[in-house]
Amino acid sequence: MKILAIDIGAGTQDIIFYNTERELENSIKLVLPSPPVIIVEMINKETQKGKNLYFDGTTMGGGKIKQAIANHIEKGYEVAMEEEAGKTIKDDLKIVEELGIEIIKNENNDFKGSLESQNYSNENQSHNSNQNKPTYHNKKYSNYSKITLKDIDIEQLSSTIAKYDLNFSFDEIAVAAQDHGFSDKMGDRDFRFEKIREKLSKPLKVEEFAFYGNVPDYFSRLKAIEKTLKGYNPIIMDSKFASVLGACNDSEVAKLNSFVVMDIGNGHTMAASIEDRKIQGVFEHHTSNLSPKKIEKLINKLILGTITHEEIHNDNGHGAHLINPISKLEKVVVTGPRRGIIEKTNLDYYNASPGGDVMMTGPIGLIKAVEYLKC
């Protein structure tokens, strides 16, 4: 079985193409700028050119994109977004409009497909604007540059890998990205942990956090990825849980029974206590709010079963959920780009590198989710 696994982070997208008939270490691996990073670069280039912007496509990760668009508007340029693209900024489109962005109803778009679209390829980023000039159906947008939003471009990615594997094809595809979820009844931090609590009503294997054809609509980003890959029957997973799962499948970690996995990312940190291969408790915080001393304190509380949702949430974190304490701490297993902070603690830690590559922790978690759900 051939599995294409893609973990879309804030800075990079980490990709592995794995053939189960070969050693994992011999897989094709790619670490590329993440789609949001590329989109931000495209927006900044158009700002420099003094162009108005029109966005179509799907909902994707929007933190840095939102700031780039805000900067574009502050420069005095106009921005229009189709509804699904607009949810990249905020699921509540009224808030998006309040930022000065024009929202275009997708179904009433009489100029859809009329603008020249830019995608991630170098060829299109450096295209000659005098070539393939578009025909505009609506003159209002004739001076707008069009950018298509999507978290995954499977055709382009397949084309890239096919340059190194002439017989490239895959049987299964799995994608991870972070999605807070959306509810008009509460903030995204509260809603994210409400859904984690619902799922984690009892100790669960990390694999159970993967979706197979059933991503709920309230996870708008993950749902958009699922729709983009319609026909491929993808496995979809939140990036944090994919990383926890990948770390659990490190050859040394596999020997442990009671431990904590920490994915220390650029934006967010998740810690999960594991015993008997099941999650017993979890907390998630903003990495910028974590000091070595605070990490030690929170990990010890997670182990003992005394951590509370309120103390994390009131500290501007996402929250915590606990089912059981764990019987002992054999090791704190760390992964993620900001994992170096653990070195300043007194915790007994281990740097996970499943398949011999720390950058592939998320993708290997996705591979394990595929094997669990489809094999």
N, C-alpha and C positions, 0 to 999 in steps of 0.2 A: 504494500500500500504506500502511495506517495502522498505526503501531507505538506501543504503550504501553510505556515503559521506566521502571522503578522501581529506584532505588538506595537500599537501606535501610542507613543508617549508625547510629552510636552516638547521635548527637544529632538528626539530621534524616533524613527520607526525601525524596529529590529525584526529581521525576517530570517526564517530558516526554511529550507526546502529539504525535507527528510524522506528518505526511502527506507521503509522498515526492513528491507532485505540487505541493507548496508549498515555499517557502524554509524552511530549518530555523529561522531566526531568528523566524519568524512562528508557531512552535509554541506550544501551551498548555503553560505550565510551572508547577509547584507545588513549593514547599519547605515541608514540614510537619514537625511533631515526629515522630520515629520511633516505631514501635509500642512498643518497650521503654520509651521515655520516658513514653508515655501510660499504659502498664501500671503503672509505678512510681508515677505520680500517683494512680492508682486504688487501689493498695495503701495508700498513705499516707493517703488519705481514709478507708479502712476501718479503718486503725489508729486514727485519731482518733475514729472512731465506736465503737471497742471491739468490733469484729466478728471472729469467726473467719472463715477464708477457705477456699474450695474452688475449685480450678483444674481446668478441663478444656481441651480444645483440642489444639494441636500444639506441637512443639518450636520455640522461637524464641531469639533472642539474649538471653542471660540474665545478663550481668555485673551490671548495676544492679538487675535484678529479684531476683537472689539476695540482694543486700544489703538491699533493701527487705523481703523476706520474713524475713531473719534479724532485722532490727529489730522486725518484727511479732511474731515468736516471743519475742524478749527482753522484750517488753511483757507477755508472759503469755498471748497468744492462740494458738489452734490453727490449723494449716494442713494441709489435705489436698490431694493432687494426683493426678490420673490419671497413668498411666505415661508417656504421650507428653508431657504437659505437664511432668511431673517432670524429663524429660531437658533441659529448659530450664536447670535448675540444674546438673546433671551427668549425663552419659550413664550413668554407673555409679549405679544407683538405690540401692545399698547406702549410698553416700556421702550421698545425698540424705536417706535415712532417719536417718542419724547426725546430721543437722542438726536433727532433731526434727520432720521433715515426714512425715505419714502418706501412704504410697503406696497408691493404689486401683487394683486390676487392672481395666483397661478392660472386659474381657469379662465380669467378674463384678459389674458395677456396676448394682445394682437400683434406684438412684436417679438414673440418668443422665437428664438432661433435666428433672429435677424442680425444680431450683433456678432462681431468677431469674438470668438471665445478663446481664452488663454487657459492652458493647462500646465501640468508640472514639467513637461519636457523642455530641455534646453533649446530645442529647435523652435518651439513656440515662444519661449521667453525672449529669444533673440530675433524674432521674425521681422521682416521688412514690412513696415506698416503700409507701404504702397502696393504690396502684393495681396491678392485675395481679399480686396476691400469688400466689406459686407454691403448688402443692400438693406436700407432701413425702411421698415414699414411705418414707423412712428418717428417723425422728425424730432420730437422732443428729446429722444435719446441718441440722436445722431452724433453727439460729441462725447458719448459715454464709452469708456473701455469696459468690456465685459470680462468678468472673472467667474469661473464655474467652481463652486465649492463642493468638495467631496473628500471624505477621509481615506478612500481607497480607490485607486485606478488600476483595476486588475489587468486591463489590456496592456497598459504601459509596463506594469511590473512583470507580467508574463513575457513581454518582449525583451525586457532586460535580462531575465534569467535565461531565456532561450538562447542568448548569445554565448552562454557558457555551458548550456546543456541542450544540444541540438534536438534531443528527443524529449524536451520538457513537456510534461503534462502532470496534472495532479488528480488524485482521487478524492481528496478531502481538503477543505480550506477552513481555517479557524482564524478569527481576528479578535484582538482585545483592544479596548480603549476605555478611558474613564468616563463615567456618566453619573452625575449626581441624581438624575431623575427630576421630574417636575410635577408639582401640585400647586393649584391656585389657593390651597388652604393653608400652606405652610412654606417656610423657606427651604432652600435646597439642602442645607446641612441637616435639618430635622427630617426631611423626607428621605434622604439617603439612608439615615440610620433607622428610620421606621421600617423601611423595606429590608434592611439587614436583619433587624429583630424578627420580622415576620418569617424570613427564610430560616434564620438560625434559632428556631424555637427549641431545638434539641441539638446535641453535638452532631455535626455533619462532616463528611468528607469534603475537602475543598472542591473536588470535581463537581459537586452538586450545585455550585454557583455558576456553571456554564449553561448557556441557553442553546437549545437545538430546535429551531423553527418556532420558538415561542417567546421572543423578546416582547415584553409588555410595551404598550404605546407610551407609557410615562417615561421610559428610557429613550428619549427622542433621538439621541446620537446613535446609540446602539441599534435602534430600530432602523435608522437611515442606512447604516452599514448593512444590515440584514436585507433591506430592500435593494440596495445597490448590487448585492450578490445573489439576487433572486435567480433561481435555477441551479445554483451551486450547492444548496442545502448547507450553509455554513454553520459552524459552531461559533457562538459569540460569547465573549466573557468580559467582565470588568477587568481592567489592567492590574489592579491591585491584587485581586484574587488569583489571576493568572500567574503573577510573580510569586505569590505565596506557594502556589501549587508547584511551580517550577523549582523553587528552593527545596521543597520537601522531597524532590526527586534527585537531588544531589546524592552521589554515591555514599558520602560520609553521613549526610543527614538521614539517609534511609536506615542507618544503624541505630538511630535515636528513637526514643518513645515519648519522652516528655520534654518539650522544648518550645521556644518562642521564635517565630519568623518575623523579621522586620524588613519591610520594603521601604527604604528611605529614598524617596524620590525628590526631584527638584522642587515640586510644589507640595506634595502630600506624603505623609508617612503612615503606613498601616502596620500594626503589630497584631499577630494572631498567636494565641497559645494553642499548642497542639498536644494531644495525648491520645494514644491508641489510634493514630492517623486521622483524628477528627478535630475540628476546631472546637475549642472549649470557651473561648472568649476572644474579643477583638476590640481594638481602639484605632481611631484614625485622627490625625492631627495635621496641621500645616507645619511643614518642615522648618520654616523660618521661625516658628515659635518654640522650637525644641532646643534646649541646651543639653550638654552631656549629663548634668545633674538631674534635669527634669526627665530625661530618658530613663535613667536608673530608677528614679522614683516610680514612674508609670509602669515600667516592666515588672518591678517587684510587686506592685499592687495588682497587676494583671495575673501574676502567678498565684498570689495569695487569695485572689477572688474578692478584693476590696475596692477595685477601681469602679468608678461610677460614671454614668453618661454625663451627669451635670458638671463634674469637674473638668472634663474635656471640653464640653460644649461651652461652658462659661469662660474658658481660656481661649475662645475663638477657634477651637477645633471642631471636627465633625461630630464626634461622640464616641461612646463605648457601649459594648453589650457583653454581658458575662453570663455564662451558663454554669460553669464549674471552675473552681481553682484546679491547678494541676498538682500532682503529687510531689514533684520535684523539678528543678531546672537543670537539665543536662547541658544545655547550650543555648545561647542566643544566636540564631542564624540570621545573617544580614545579607541584603542585596540592595540594589538601587544605586544611582549615580552619586548620592550624597552619603553613602554608607561609611565614609571615612570618619564621620563624627563619632562613631562607636568606639574608635580607638582612644578617645578622651574619657571614656567611662571606665568603671572598674568591673564591668560585666565580662563574663567568660564568653567570648564570641567566636564565630566561625564565618568566614566569607564564602557563601555558596557560589559554586560555579558548575551547575549541572551541564554535563556534556563537555566540561573543560572550558566553558566560556561564560563569564559573568554577564555579558551583554545578551545572552540568549535565555536568561531565566524565564522571562515572560513567554517567549515562543515555545520553550520546552514545556511549560505549564499547559499551553494550548494543545500541544501534541498529546500530553497525558489526558487531557479532557476529551480529545477525539477518541483515543483508545478506550477510555472509560465508557463513553456514550455510544460509540458506533462499532465496537469490536466485541 
